[in-house]
Amino acid sequence: MRAAAAVTAVALVGVALAACSGAAHAQKDGGAVALTMYNDNPQWKDGFVKAGQEIAKTTGYSLSPLSLPSTANYTQTVLSALPTNKSGDIIKWWSGKMLQGLAATGQLQDLTTQWDAAVKAGEINDALRPFYSYKGKVYAVPFVQSYWVTFYSKTAFQKAGIAAPPTTWTDLEADMAKLKTAGYQFCTGQSEGWPSFVPFQMFLGAESPSTYDELTQNKAKFDDPAVKTAMTTWKKWIDSGWMSPADTKTFDCPAAMKAGKIAMVPMGTWANGMFKTAGLTDSEYGAFLTPSMKDGQAPGLYLEGGAIAVPKNAPHKDGALKAIAAWMTAPVQKVWSGYIGDSSPNPNVTATDPVIQSVAQQVKDEKPTILNRYYESFPPKLVQSSISTLGGFMVDPSTLDQTIAALNSQAKTEWAAWDSNPSIG
């Protein structure tokens, strides 16, 4: 099994590097040099190209996206390519501990100068610096700024006799029962691997934001009573038939909502454009903050930053550094955030999308407890092992106690390894 996985990774690296090699030979894109941008988001290819066209106006460098749709394969491809001279010019990555683990390999370019210039120009909030830094130096800049919310179908709610989005956990579960009777489900899945952490963080954030935060600092254990309450609630939802089958593909959820099969989807606001691409209009869907399980407790709200970085061995490193600086400017951010329909990390760029504006107003009104997303908050090797374990729980929720025990064991091992050496290379 390990050998097969290794062969697959090598093959993909070969494909990627072959494509990279073609791009690295100074492609001309309307007079601009095209920089290869590795990413795992093929659905945003046009957005990368449009942002690159705006970058080219001030730098002479555009973006040539190279996508691998599988996050696991993409991660292995980047790790394999970084030590070579065909590493790509810009890579899309993750913030927090995922970035720290990559920076610890010594294969990323220091972007502190570009970050400080952006802060001085008012293009980025310096409070974000810790999520993009390792040992006092900045190694990436924000790719997106997204909140994890629950998207919902106004059409499904209307057919189920629900007048408005839920504001309490009791209302949310009552709505789920009505929606099931009307033929709708709550869309989650583990087919792509990584999304299995999504319901885990949703239920734990609703039960106890403080316990989740302590888990990310290794100050709480996975056998904490709050974790068990959250997972017991998750099991109840699965057993009740409220949630979609475990083999559901997360990125299929917006289309399933349009098809009248799905009523709610927990996703980052970076997915907002996917709902529109699926054919949903602003009158057909919206988004709300997932309510707390406890009356009077502020809801937990997850923030995702994403990251883009420059390899030390980037074929066009000078151009890539200019492009990174331009990425944070308002003209480029207006194009990029407008394309994906999300908010921007540049405080001078205001969201124009009605759904995103609604989310911003709810954040202002409800004052949620802001939490960092699961994928970026734990040691990378613990993320990988735990999402596999959580995926198994989605398939067979009767393994609740075994799942918690396995998570606890993995956390003990991987936190110790992280403290010893955070490098994921």
LOVOKE-341038 format. One line per 5 residues: their letters; for each residue x, y, z of N, C-alpha, C. Coordinates in steps of 0.05 Angstrom, whole numbers, plus 5000, padded with zeros to 4 digits. Layout:
REM residues N
a) X/Y/Z/X/Y/Z/X/Y/Z ~ ...
This chain:
REM residues 425
mraaa) 5016/4976/5000/5000/5000/5000/5017/5025/5000 ~ 5039/5024/5017/5057/5047/5018/5072/5050/4991 ~ 5080/5027/4980/5094/5029/4955/5077/5040/4933 ~ 5052/5031/4932/5033/5041/4912/5030/5071/4914 ~ 5027/5081/4939/5024/5109/4944/5048/5125/4934
avtav) 5072/5113/4939/5096/5127/4931/5098/5129/4901 ~ 5091/5107/4887/5092/5107/4858/5073/5129/4847 ~ 5049/5130/4859/5029/5150/4850/5040/5178/4853 ~ 5053/5183/4877/5063/5210/4882/5085/5217/4862 ~ 5103/5197/4857/5125/5202/4838/5114/5209/4810
alvgv) 5094/5193/4802/5082/5197/4776/5070/5225/4774 ~ 5056/5233/4794/5044/5260/4794/5064/5282/4794 ~ 5086/5278/4810/5107/5297/4809/5118/5300/4781 ~ 5122/5277/4767/5132/5278/4740/5114/5294/4722 ~ 5088/5289/4724/5069/5304/4707/5070/5334/4714
alaac) 5071/5340/4740/5071/5367/4749/5096/5382/4740 ~ 5119/5368/4743/5144/5381/4736/5147/5385/4706 ~ 5136/5365/4692/5137/5369/4663/5122/5393/4654 ~ 5098/5397/4666/5082/5420/4660/5096/5445/4670 ~ 5108/5443/4694/5122/5466/4706/5145/5474/4688
sgaah) 5160/5454/4678/5183/5460/4662/5175/5476/4637 ~ 5152/5469/4625/5142/5483/4602/5136/5512/4609 ~ 5124/5517/4632/5117/5544/4640/5141/5560/4648 ~ 5161/5546/4659/5183/5560/4670/5201/5572/4649 ~ 5198/5563/4624/5214/5574/4603/5202/5600/4593
aqkdg) 5198/5618/4611/5190/5645/4604/5168/5648/4584 ~ 5146/5635/4590/5123/5639/4572/5116/5668/4571 ~ 5107/5678/4549/5098/5705/4546/5067/5705/4546 ~ 5055/5720/4564/5026/5722/4566/5019/5751/4560 ~ 5014/5756/4534/5007/5783/4526/5030/5803/4532
gaval) 5055/5794/4530/5077/5811/4536/5088/5807/4564 ~ 5073/5794/4582/5083/5789/4609/5095/5761/4611 ~ 5113/5757/4629/5124/5731/4634/5105/5716/4653 ~ 5098/5692/4646/5078/5676/4662/5093/5661/4683 ~ 5086/5666/4708/5097/5652/4731/5080/5627/4737
tmynd) 5093/5604/4741/5078/5580/4748/5068/5582/4776 ~ 5042/5577/4780/5030/5578/4807/5018/5551/4813 ~ 5031/5536/4831/5020/5510/4839/4996/5515/4857 ~ 4976/5498/4854/4952/5500/4871/4936/5475/4870 ~ 4918/5471/4889/4900/5448/4889/4871/5457/4884
npqwk) 4868/5478/4869/4841/5490/4864/4835/5494/4834 ~ 4832/5472/4820/4827/5475/4791/4802/5491/4785 ~ 4783/5492/4804/4758/5507/4799/4762/5537/4797 ~ 4786/5546/4806/4792/5575/4806/4812/5583/4785 ~ 4816/5566/4765/4836/5572/4744/4832/5599/4732
dgfvk) 4807/5605/4724/4802/5631/4711/4808/5655/4729 ~ 4802/5651/4755/4807/5672/4775/4837/5678/4777 ~ 4853/5656/4778/4882/5660/4779/4892/5676/4755 ~ 4882/5668/4731/4890/5681/4707/4882/5711/4707 ~ 4858/5717/4716/4849/5745/4717/4865/5761/4737
agqei) 4871/5749/4761/4887/5763/4780/4915/5768/4769 ~ 4926/5748/4754/4952/5750/4742/4953/5772/4721 ~ 4931/5776/4707/4930/5797/4687/4932/5825/4701 ~ 4920/5827/4724/4921/5852/4739/4949/5856/4751 ~ 4961/5834/4760/4989/5835/4771/5008/5845/4749
akttg) 5004/5835/4725/5022/5841/4703/5023/5871/4696 ~ 5001/5885/4702/5000/5914/4696/5022/5930/4710 ~ 5030/5920/4734/5050/5935/4749/5077/5920/4751 ~ 5077/5894/4745/5102/5879/4749/5114/5867/4723 ~ 5097/5863/4703/5107/5849/4679/5106/5819/4682
yslsp) 5094/5809/4704/5092/5780/4708/5062/5773/4712 ~ 5053/5753/4698/5026/5743/4702/5027/5715/4716 ~ 5004/5702/4719/5003/5676/4733/4994/5655/4713 ~ 5008/5632/4714/5000/5609/4699/4994/5586/4719 ~ 4968/5582/4725/4961/5563/4746/4965/5534/4737
lslps) 4976/5518/4755/4980/5489/4751/4967/5475/4774 ~ 4945/5461/4769/4928/5450/4791/4930/5420/4792 ~ 4930/5410/4817/4926/5382/4822/4902/5380/4841 ~ 4880/5367/4833/4855/5369/4848/4855/5354/4875 ~ 4872/5335/4878/4873/5320/4904/4892/5334/4923
tanyt) 4882/5343/4946/4898/5357/4965/4921/5340/4975 ~ 4916/5314/4980/4938/5297/4989/4960/5294/4968 ~ 4953/5290/4943/4973/5288/4922/4987/5314/4917 ~ 4972/5336/4919/4983/5362/4916/5005/5368/4937 ~ 4999/5361/4962/5018/5365/4983/5044/5350/4978
qtvls) 5041/5325/4970/5065/5308/4965/5081/5319/4941 ~ 5066/5329/4921/5080/5340/4898/5096/5364/4905 ~ 5085/5382/4921/5100/5406/4929/5124/5399/4945 ~ 5121/5381/4964/5143/5373/4981/5165/5360/4965 ~ 5158/5345/4944/5178/5332/4928/5193/5352/4910
alptn) 5178/5372/4901/5189/5391/4882/5206/5413/4895 ~ 5200/5420/4919/5213/5443/4932/5244/5442/4931 ~ 5257/5419/4936/5286/5419/4936/5298/5421/4909 ~ 5282/5419/4887/5292/5419/4860/5292/5448/4849 ~ 5302/5450/4824/5301/5477/4811/5276/5479/4793
ksgdi) 5257/5461/4797/5232/5462/4782/5209/5462/4802 ~ 5212/5479/4822/5193/5479/4844/5168/5495/4839 ~ 5166/5508/4816/5144/5527/4812/5153/5554/4823 ~ 5140/5575/4813/5148/5602/4821/5133/5611/4846 ~ 5108/5603/4848/5091/5610/4871/5075/5585/4878
ikwws) 5072/5580/4904/5056/5557/4913/5033/5566/4931 ~ 5010/5554/4927/4988/5559/4945/4992/5539/4968 ~ 4989/5548/4993/4993/5530/5016/4972/5537/5037 ~ 4978/5531/5062/4961/5537/5084/4976/5554/5105 ~ 4961/5567/5122/4974/5584/5142/4978/5567/5167
gkmlq) 4985/5580/5189/4987/5567/5215/5009/5545/5216 ~ 5003/5523/5228/5023/5502/5232/5030/5488/5206 ~ 5012/5488/5186/5019/5476/5160/5042/5493/5148 ~ 5040/5519/5150/5061/5536/5139/5087/5534/5155 ~ 5084/5533/5181/5108/5530/5198/5123/5505/5192
glaat) 5108/5483/5188/5120/5458/5181/5135/5459/5155 ~ 5125/5474/5136/5139/5476/5110/5162/5495/5112 ~ 5159/5517/5127/5181/5536/5130/5204/5523/5145 ~ 5198/5504/5162/5219/5491/5178/5237/5473/5160 ~ 5228/5467/5135/5245/5452/5116/5268/5469/5105
gqlqd) 5265/5496/5109/5285/5514/5098/5283/5519/5068 ~ 5260/5511/5056/5257/5513/5027/5240/5537/5018 ~ 5232/5554/5037/5215/5577/5029/5230/5603/5031 ~ 5223/5622/5014/5235/5648/5013/5224/5666/5036 ~ 5241/5680/5049/5232/5699/5070/5218/5722/5056
lttqw) 5193/5727/5065/5176/5748/5053/5171/5771/5073 ~ 5188/5773/5093/5184/5794/5113/5184/5822/5101 ~ 5202/5827/5082/5204/5853/5069/5178/5860/5055 ~ 5167/5841/5040/5142/5846/5026/5119/5850/5045 ~ 5119/5834/5067/5097/5837/5087/5098/5865/5100
daavk) 5123/5873/5109/5125/5899/5123/5117/5922/5105 ~ 5124/5920/5079/5116/5941/5060/5085/5942/5057 ~ 5073/5919/5057/5043/5918/5055/5030/5930/5080 ~ 5041/5924/5103/5030/5935/5128/5033/5965/5127 ~ 5056/5975/5119/5061/6004/5118/5042/6018/5099
agein) 5035/6004/5077/5016/6015/5057/4987/6012/5065 ~ 4982/5999/5087/4954/5994/5096/4940/5973/5080 ~ 4956/5955/5068/4943/5934/5051/4938/5908/5066 ~ 4947/5906/5091/4943/5882/5106/4944/5888/5136 ~ 4929/5873/5151/4928/5877/5180/4951/5861/5193
dalrp) 4968/5875/5207/4992/5862/5218/4985/5842/5240 ~ 4960/5842/5250/4951/5823/5270/4952/5794/5258 ~ 4952/5792/5231/4953/5766/5218/4981/5754/5217 ~ 5001/5770/5223/5029/5762/5221/5035/5735/5234 ~ 5026/5729/5258/5034/5703/5270/5025/5679/5254
fysyk) 5004/5681/5239/4993/5658/5224/5010/5653/5198 ~ 5028/5672/5192/5044/5669/5167/5074/5670/5174 ~ 5081/5666/5199/5109/5669/5207/5119/5643/5220 ~ 5146/5641/5219/5161/5619/5232/5187/5630/5242 ~ 5192/5628/5268/5216/5638/5280/5221/5667/5273
gkvya) 5200/5683/5274/5204/5712/5271/5204/5723/5243 ~ 5203/5705/5223/5203/5714/5195/5177/5706/5181 ~ 5169/5722/5162/5144/5717/5147/5151/5700/5123 ~ 5135/5679/5118/5141/5661/5096/5117/5658/5076 ~ 5096/5673/5080/5073/5672/5062/5055/5696/5066
vpfvq) 5037/5701/5048/5017/5722/5051/4990/5710/5048 ~ 4969/5723/5057/4942/5711/5056/4932/5706/5028 ~ 4921/5682/5024/4909/5674/4999/4880/5682/4998 ~ 4866/5679/5020/4838/5687/5022/4834/5696/5051 ~ 4810/5707/5057/4802/5711/5085/4773/5702/5087
sywvt) 4769/5679/5098/4742/5666/5097/4733/5658/5124 ~ 4707/5662/5129/4694/5651/5152/4680/5625/5145 ~ 4680/5605/5164/4666/5580/5159/4637/5584/5170 ~ 4618/5584/5152/4590/5588/5159/4573/5565/5149 ~ 4547/5566/5154/4529/5546/5143/4513/5559/5120
fyskt) 4519/5551/5095/4503/5560/5073/4476/5545/5073 ~ 4454/5558/5066/4429/5545/5067/4412/5552/5042 ~ 4394/5534/5036/4375/5538/5013/4350/5551/5023 ~ 4344/5575/5014/4319/5589/5021/4295/5573/5010 ~ 4300/5561/4987/4278/5545/4974/4271/5521/4992
afqka) 4291/5507/5002/4286/5484/5019/4273/5492/5045 ~ 4282/5514/5057/4270/5523/5081/4241/5529/5077 ~ 4235/5542/5055/4207/5550/5049/4189/5525/5046 ~ 4200/5505/5032/4184/5480/5027/4180/5464/5053 ~ 4199/5467/5072/4197/5453/5098/4181/5469/5118
giaap) 4173/5493/5110/4157/5510/5129/4174/5524/5150 ~ 4199/5530/5143/4217/5544/5161/4219/5573/5152 ~ 4213/5592/5170/4210/5620/5163/4237/5634/5161 ~ 4257/5626/5177/4282/5641/5179/4304/5622/5188 ~ 4329/5629/5183/4352/5613/5192/4351/5610/5222
pttwt) 4361/5587/5233/4360/5583/5263/4380/5601/5277 ~ 4372/5610/5301/4390/5626/5318/4398/5611/5343 ~ 4385/5588/5348/4393/5571/5371/4397/5542/5362 ~ 4411/5527/5378/4416/5499/5371/4389/5483/5370 ~ 4372/5489/5389/4345/5476/5389/4330/5481/5363
dlead) 4331/5506/5354/4318/5512/5328/4331/5497/5305 ~ 4358/5496/5306/4373/5482/5284/4365/5453/5282 ~ 4363/5439/5305/4356/5411/5304/4326/5407/5297 ~ 4309/5425/5306/4281/5424/5298/4279/5428/5267 ~ 4295/5446/5257/4295/5451/5228/4304/5426/5213
maklk) 4325/5413/5224/4336/5389/5210/4314/5367/5208 ~ 4298/5364/5229/4277/5344/5228/4256/5351/5207 ~ 4249/5376/5205/4230/5385/5184/4241/5381/5156 ~ 4267/5387/5153/4279/5385/5127/4282/5356/5118 ~ 4287/5338/5137/4289/5310/5129/4261/5301/5119
tagyq) 4240/5309/5133/4213/5301/5124/4207/5312/5096 ~ 4218/5336/5090/4214/5348/5064/4233/5337/5043 ~ 4251/5319/5051/4269/5306/5031/4296/5319/5028 ~ 4305/5334/5048/4331/5348/5046/4350/5338/5067 ~ 4376/5341/5062/4397/5334/5081/4417/5356/5086
fctgq) 4434/5352/5106/4456/5370/5113/4480/5358/5099 ~ 4494/5373/5083/4515/5361/5065/4543/5362/5077 ~ 4553/5338/5084/4581/5335/5091/4590/5309/5078 ~ 4617/5305/5076/4627/5281/5064/4657/5278/5070 ~ 4668/5255/5065/4697/5251/5069/4710/5239/5044
segwp) 4696/5241/5021/4706/5229/4997/4733/5240/4989 ~ 4737/5267/4993/4762/5279/4985/4783/5276/5007 ~ 4776/5264/5030/4795/5261/5052/4794/5283/5072 ~ 4804/5306/5065/4806/5328/5085/4780/5337/5097 ~ 4756/5337/5083/4732/5349/5094/4721/5335/5119
sfvpf) 4733/5312/5127/4722/5298/5151/4725/5315/5176 ~ 4744/5334/5176/4747/5351/5200/4725/5372/5202 ~ 4711/5377/5180/4691/5399/5179/4669/5395/5200 ~ 4655/5372/5199/4634/5369/5220/4645/5367/5248 ~ 4670/5356/5251/4682/5355/5278/4685/5383/5289
qmflg) 4697/5400/5274/4701/5427/5284/4675/5442/5288 ~ 4655/5436/5271/4629/5450/5273/4616/5442/5300 ~ 4614/5416/5305/4600/5407/5330/4616/5416/5355 ~ 4643/5414/5354/4658/5421/5378/4657/5452/5382 ~ 4658/5467/5361/4657/5496/5363/4630/5505/5374
aesps) 4609/5490/5368/4582/5496/5378/4580/5488/5408 ~ 4593/5466/5415/4591/5457/5443/4610/5473/5461 ~ 4635/5477/5453/4654/5490/5471/4677/5502/5455 ~ 4675/5527/5447/4697/5540/5433/4723/5540/5449 ~ 4720/5542/5475/4745/5543/5492/4759/5516/5492
tydel) 4744/5494/5492/4757/5468/5491/4771/5464/5464 ~ 4758/5472/5443/4771/5470/5416/4797/5486/5417 ~ 4796/5510/5427/4820/5527/5427/4842/5513/5444 ~ 4835/5501/5466/4855/5487/5483/4866/5463/5469 ~ 4849/5449/5453/4859/5426/5438/4881/5434/5418
tqnka) 4878/5458/5406/4898/5467/5386/4924/5475/5400 ~ 4924/5478/5426/4948/5485/5441/4959/5462/5457 ~ 4947/5438/5453/4954/5415/5468/4949/5419/5498 ~ 4929/5435/5505/4922/5439/5533/4897/5424/5541 ~ 4885/5411/5521/4862/5393/5526/4866/5368/5511
kfddp) 4852/5347/5518/4854/5321/5505/4829/5314/5489 ~ 4832/5296/5470/4809/5288/5454/4788/5272/5470 ~ 4795/5263/5494/4775/5250/5511/4762/5269/5531 ~ 4766/5295/5526/4752/5315/5542/4722/5311/5540 ~ 4707/5315/5562/4678/5311/5560/4664/5328/5538
avkta) 4675/5352/5533/4663/5369/5512/4666/5356/5484 ~ 4689/5343/5480/4693/5330/5454/4673/5307/5451 ~ 4669/5292/5473/4651/5269/5471/4622/5279/5467 ~ 4615/5301/5480/4588/5312/5475/4584/5320/5446 ~ 4605/5333/5435/4603/5342/5407/4601/5318/5388
mttwk) 4617/5297/5393/4616/5274/5375/4591/5257/5379 ~ 4581/5257/5403/4555/5243/5408/4533/5257/5392 ~ 4533/5283/5392/4513/5299/5376/4517/5293/5346 ~ 4542/5293/5337/4548/5286/5309/4536/5259/5302 ~ 4541/5239/5320/4530/5212/5315/4500/5212/5314
kwids) 4487/5228/5331/4458/5229/5331/4448/5240/5303 ~ 4462/5260/5293/4454/5271/5267/4457/5250/5245 ~ 4479/5234/5246/4483/5214/5225/4461/5192/5228 ~ 4457/5183/5253/4438/5162/5258/4409/5170/5250 ~ 4404/5196/5253/4377/5207/5246/4372/5210/5216
gwmsp) 4393/5205/5200/4390/5208/5172/4390/5237/5163 ~ 4399/5255/5180/4399/5284/5173/4423/5291/5155 ~ 4444/5275/5156/4468/5282/5141/4471/5266/5116 ~ 4484/5277/5096/4488/5263/5071/4506/5239/5075 ~ 4506/5219/5056/4524/5196/5059/4553/5203/5062
adtkt) 4568/5186/5076/4596/5192/5081/4613/5195/5056 ~ 4605/5182/5034/4621/5183/5009/4613/5207/4992 ~ 4598/5226/5003/4591/5250/4989/4617/5267/4983 ~ 4618/5279/4959/4640/5297/4953/4632/5325/4962 ~ 4648/5338/4978/4640/5364/4989/4636/5384/4967
fdcpa) 4653/5383/4946/4650/5403/4925/4626/5399/4908 ~ 4612/5376/4912/4587/5371/4897/4563/5383/4912 ~ 4567/5392/4937/4544/5401/4954/4529/5425/4942 ~ 4543/5445/4931/4528/5468/4919/4509/5459/4897 ~ 4519/5441/4879/4502/5431/4857/4479/5415/4868
amkag) 4484/5399/4890/4463/5383/4902/4442/5401/4915 ~ 4450/5424/4925/4431/5444/4935/4413/5454/4913 ~ 4426/5461/4890/4411/5471/4868/4391/5450/4857 ~ 4399/5424/4859/4383/5402/4850/4360/5395/4869 ~ 4359/5408/4892/4337/5404/4911/4341/5380/4930
kiamv) 4367/5372/4934/4372/5349/4951/4384/5357/4978 ~ 4396/5381/4978/4411/5390/5002/4399/5416/5011 ~ 4397/5419/5038/4387/5444/5050/4408/5461/5062 ~ 4430/5448/5073/4451/5464/5086/4478/5452/5081 ~ 4498/5469/5080/4526/5461/5075/4545/5477/5092
pmgtw) 4561/5465/5110/4581/5480/5124/4606/5483/5107 ~ 4613/5508/5099/4636/5512/5082/4647/5540/5088 ~ 4672/5544/5079/4684/5571/5081/4671/5590/5061 ~ 4672/5615/5067/4659/5634/5049/4674/5636/5022 ~ 4698/5623/5021/4712/5622/4995/4695/5605/4975
angmf) 4676/5589/4986/4660/5573/4968/4636/5588/4957 ~ 4633/5613/4965/4609/5628/4957/4605/5628/4927 ~ 4627/5632/4912/4624/5632/4883/4615/5606/4872 ~ 4621/5584/4886/4613/5557/4876/4583/5554/4876 ~ 4569/5567/4895/4540/5566/4896/4528/5581/4872
ktagl) 4541/5603/4865/4531/5618/4842/4537/5603/4816 ~ 4561/5591/4815/4568/5575/4791/4548/5551/4788 ~ 4538/5541/4811/4519/5519/4810/4491/5529/4800 ~ 4488/5555/4798/4463/5566/4787/4444/5577/4808 ~ 4453/5579/4833/4437/5590/4854/4439/5621/4854
tdsey) 4416/5634/4856/4416/5663/4857/4415/5672/4886 ~ 4419/5698/4890/4420/5709/4917/4392/5706/4931 ~ 4371/5703/4916/4345/5699/4927/4340/5669/4935 ~ 4358/5652/4926/4354/5623/4931/4372/5611/4953 ~ 4393/5626/4961/4410/5616/4983/4421/5639/5000
gaflt) 4430/5631/5024/4442/5651/5042/4461/5636/5060 ~ 4470/5649/5081/4489/5637/5100/4484/5648/5128 ~ 4488/5631/5148/4485/5640/5176/4507/5628/5193 ~ 4512/5641/5216/4532/5631/5235/4520/5607/5249 ~ 4534/5584/5250/4524/5561/5264/4520/5568/5294
psmkd) 4495/5564/5304/4490/5572/5332/4504/5555/5353 ~ 4507/5566/5377/4519/5551/5399/4499/5530/5410 ~ 4510/5508/5421/4493/5489/5434/4483/5499/5461 ~ 4496/5519/5471/4489/5529/5498/4477/5557/5496 ~ 4454/5561/5508/4441/5587/5508/4459/5607/5522
gqapg) 4462/5631/5509/4477/5652/5521/4507/5651/5514 ~ 4516/5629/5502/4544/5626/5494/4548/5636/5466 ~ 4568/5654/5462/4573/5664/5435/4580/5641/5416 ~ 4570/5642/5391/4577/5620/5373/4607/5620/5367 ~ 4618/5596/5361/4645/5594/5352/4645/5598/5321
lyleg) 4664/5614/5312/4665/5619/5283/4694/5615/5273 ~ 4697/5597/5254/4724/5591/5245/4733/5610/5222 ~ 4758/5618/5225/4771/5636/5205/4792/5620/5190 ~ 4792/5623/5163/4812/5610/5146/4827/5631/5130 ~ 4853/5631/5131/4868/5651/5116/4880/5640/5090
gaiav) 4888/5615/5089/4902/5605/5066/4928/5620/5062 ~ 4945/5612/5044/4971/5625/5041/4982/5620/5013 ~ 4998/5639/5004/5014/5635/4980/5043/5642/4987 ~ 5062/5626/4977/5090/5629/4985/5108/5626/4960 ~ 5133/5632/4963/5153/5631/4942/5175/5611/4950
pknap) 5179/5590/4934/5201/5571/4940/5228/5585/4937 ~ 5247/5577/4953/5275/5588/4950/5286/5583/4922 ~ 5278/5559/4911/5288/5552/4885/5270/5560/4861 ~ 5252/5579/4866/5234/5587/4845/5249/5595/4820 ~ 5242/5585/4796/5256/5592/4771/5257/5622/4765
hkdga) 5235/5636/4772/5233/5665/4768/5228/5678/4795 ~ 5247/5675/4813/5242/5685/4840/5238/5715/4842 ~ 5254/5731/4827/5251/5760/4829/5223/5768/4819 ~ 5213/5755/4798/5186/5760/4788/5165/5751/4808 ~ 5170/5728/4821/5151/5718/4840/5149/5737/4864
lkaia) 5171/5748/4873/5170/5767/4896/5155/5792/4889 ~ 5158/5801/4864/5143/5825/4855/5113/5818/4854 ~ 5107/5794/4844/5079/5786/4842/5066/5783/4870 ~ 5081/5772/4889/5070/5769/4916/5064/5797/4928 ~ 5081/5816/4924/5076/5843/4933/5051/5855/4920
awmta) 5049/5850/4894/5025/5861/4879/5000/5847/4888 ~ 5001/5821/4895/4978/5805/4903/4962/5819/4926 ~ 4977/5832/4944/4963/5844/4967/4951/5871/4962 ~ 4956/5883/4938/4946/5910/4932/4916/5909/4926 ~ 4903/5932/4930/4874/5933/4926/4865/5926/4897
pvqkv) 4878/5936/4876/4869/5929/4849/4868/5899/4844 ~ 4889/5884/4853/4890/5855/4849/4869/5842/4867 ~ 4867/5851/4892/4848/5838/4911/4819/5843/4902 ~ 4813/5865/4890/4786/5870/4879/4779/5849/4858 ~ 4799/5843/4841/4794/5823/4820/4791/5796/4832
wsgyi) 4809/5788/4850/4809/5761/4862/4785/5756/4880 ~ 4780/5774/4899/4758/5770/4917/4731/5772/4903 ~ 4731/5789/4882/4707/5792/4866/4701/5766/4851 ~ 4723/5752/4841/4720/5727/4826/4709/5705/4844 ~ 4721/5702/4868/4712/5680/4885/4688/5688/4903
gdssp) 4680/5713/4902/4657/5722/4917/4661/5722/4947 ~ 4685/5729/4956/4691/5728/4984/4702/5755/4994 ~ 4706/5757/5020/4719/5781/5031/4749/5780/5025 ~ 4762/5802/5029/4791/5804/5023/4807/5810/5049 ~ 4832/5799/5050/4849/5807/5073/4858/5836/5071
npnvt) 4855/5849/5048/4862/5877/5045/4838/5894/5056 ~ 4843/5909/5078/4820/5923/5091/4808/5945/5073 ~ 4822/5952/5051/4811/5973/5033/4792/5961/5012 ~ 4789/5935/5012/4772/5922/4992/4747/5912/5006 ~ 4724/5924/4999/4699/5917/5012/4684/5897/4995
atdpv) 4673/5877/5008/4657/5856/4994/4632/5868/4982 ~ 4626/5861/4958/4602/5871/4945/4580/5850/4943 ~ 4587/5825/4948/4568/5803/4946/4548/5804/4970 ~ 4522/5803/4964/4502/5805/4985/4504/5784/5007 ~ 4512/5759/5000/4515/5737/5020/4538/5744/5038
iqsva) 4560/5752/5027/4584/5759/5043/4578/5783/5061 ~ 4564/5803/5050/4556/5826/5065/4539/5818/5089 ~ 4521/5799/5084/4504/5789/5106/4520/5775/5128 ~ 4540/5759/5120/4557/5746/5139/4572/5767/5156 ~ 4583/5787/5143/4597/5809/5157/4579/5822/5178
qqvkd) 4554/5827/5171/4536/5839/5189/4530/5821/5213 ~ 4527/5795/5208/4522/5776/5230/4546/5775/5249 ~ 4570/5776/5238/4594/5776/5255/4594/5800/5273 ~ 4586/5823/5261/4585/5848/5276/4563/5846/5298 ~ 4541/5834/5292/4518/5833/5311/4522/5812/5332
ekpti) 4531/5788/5325/4531/5766/5343/4558/5763/5359 ~ 4578/5777/5350/4604/5777/5364/4613/5748/5371 ~ 4617/5732/5351/4625/5704/5356/4653/5702/5367 ~ 4659/5679/5378/4687/5672/5386/4702/5663/5362 ~ 4722/5678/5353/4737/5671/5329/4757/5648/5335
lnryy) 4756/5627/5319/4774/5604/5322/4789/5599/5296 ~ 4812/5588/5298/4828/5581/5274/4819/5554/5264 ~ 4817/5552/5238/4807/5527/5226/4824/5503/5233 ~ 4812/5480/5235/4825/5455/5244/4850/5449/5228 ~ 4849/5451/5201/4870/5442/5183/4896/5457/5189
esfpp) 4894/5482/5197/4918/5498/5202/4926/5500/5231 ~ 4910/5488/5249/4914/5492/5278/4929/5470/5292 ~ 4931/5447/5280/4944/5424/5293/4970/5417/5278 ~ 4989/5402/5290/5012/5393/5275/5003/5378/5250 ~ 5015/5384/5227/5006/5372/5202/5003/5341/5202
klvqs) 5021/5327/5215/5019/5298/5216/4995/5289/5233 ~ 4988/5305/5253/4964/5299/5269/4939/5304/5252 ~ 4940/5326/5236/4917/5332/5218/4912/5308/5200 ~ 4934/5298/5187/4931/5277/5168/4920/5251/5180 ~ 4931/5244/5204/4922/5219/5216/4893/5222/5227
sistl) 4887/5246/5238/4861/5249/5250/4838/5251/5229 ~ 4844/5263/5206/4823/5265/5186/4816/5237/5175 ~ 4836/5220/5175/4831/5192/5167/4813/5178/5188 ~ 4820/5183/5213/4804/5171/5235/4775/5182/5235 ~ 4773/5208/5231/4746/5220/5231/4730/5211/5207
ggfmv) 4744/5206/5184/4730/5196/5161/4719/5168/5166 ~ 4733/5152/5181/4723/5125/5189/4699/5128/5207 ~ 4699/5147/5225/4676/5152/5242/4651/5159/5226 ~ 4655/5175/5204/4632/5182/5188/4620/5158/5174 ~ 4637/5138/5168/4627/5114/5155/4613/5096/5175
dpstl) 4624/5095/5200/4613/5077/5220/4613/5092/5247 ~ 4592/5108/5253/4591/5124/5277/4588/5107/5303 ~ 4584/5081/5300/4582/5065/5324/4610/5062/5337 ~ 4631/5071/5324/4658/5069/5334/4666/5094/5350 ~ 4647/5108/5361/4652/5133/5375/4675/5131/5396
dqtia) 4672/5112/5414/4692/5110/5435/4720/5102/5424 ~ 4720/5084/5405/4746/5076/5392/4758/5100/5377 ~ 4741/5116/5365/4751/5140/5350/4764/5159/5369 ~ 4751/5165/5392/4762/5183/5411/4789/5173/5422 ~ 4790/5147/5428/4815/5135/5438/4837/5137/5417
alnsq) 4830/5133/5392/4851/5135/5371/4861/5163/5367 ~ 4842/5182/5368/4850/5211/5366/4869/5219/5389 ~ 4862/5209/5413/4878/5215/5436/4907/5204/5433 ~ 4908/5180/5423/4934/5167/5420/4951/5182/5398 ~ 4938/5188/5376/4952/5203/5354/4961/5230/5364
aktew) 4945/5244/5380/4953/5270/5390/4977/5268/5407 ~ 4978/5248/5425/5001/5245/5443/5027/5241/5427 ~ 5025/5224/5406/5049/5219/5390/5058/5243/5373 ~ 5038/5256/5360/5045/5276/5340/5052/5303/5353 ~ 5040/5310/5376/5048/5334/5390/5077/5332/5399
aawds) 5085/5308/5409/5112/5304/5418/5131/5306/5394 ~ 5124/5295/5371/5141/5297/5348/5143/5326/5338 ~ 5121/5340/5339/5121/5369/5331/5140/5385/5349 ~ 5138/5381/5374/5155/5396/5393/5184/5390/5389 ~ 5190/5365/5379/5218/5357/5374/5228/5369/5348
npsig) 5211/5368/5327/5220/5377/5300/5195/5382/5283 ~ 5188/5407/5278/5163/5413/5263/5165/5410/5233 ~ 5188/5404/5222/5191/5403/5193/5174/5380/5182 ~ 5161/5385/5160/5145/5364/5146/5159/5355/5121 ~ 5183/5364/5116/5198/5357/5092/5211/5329/5095
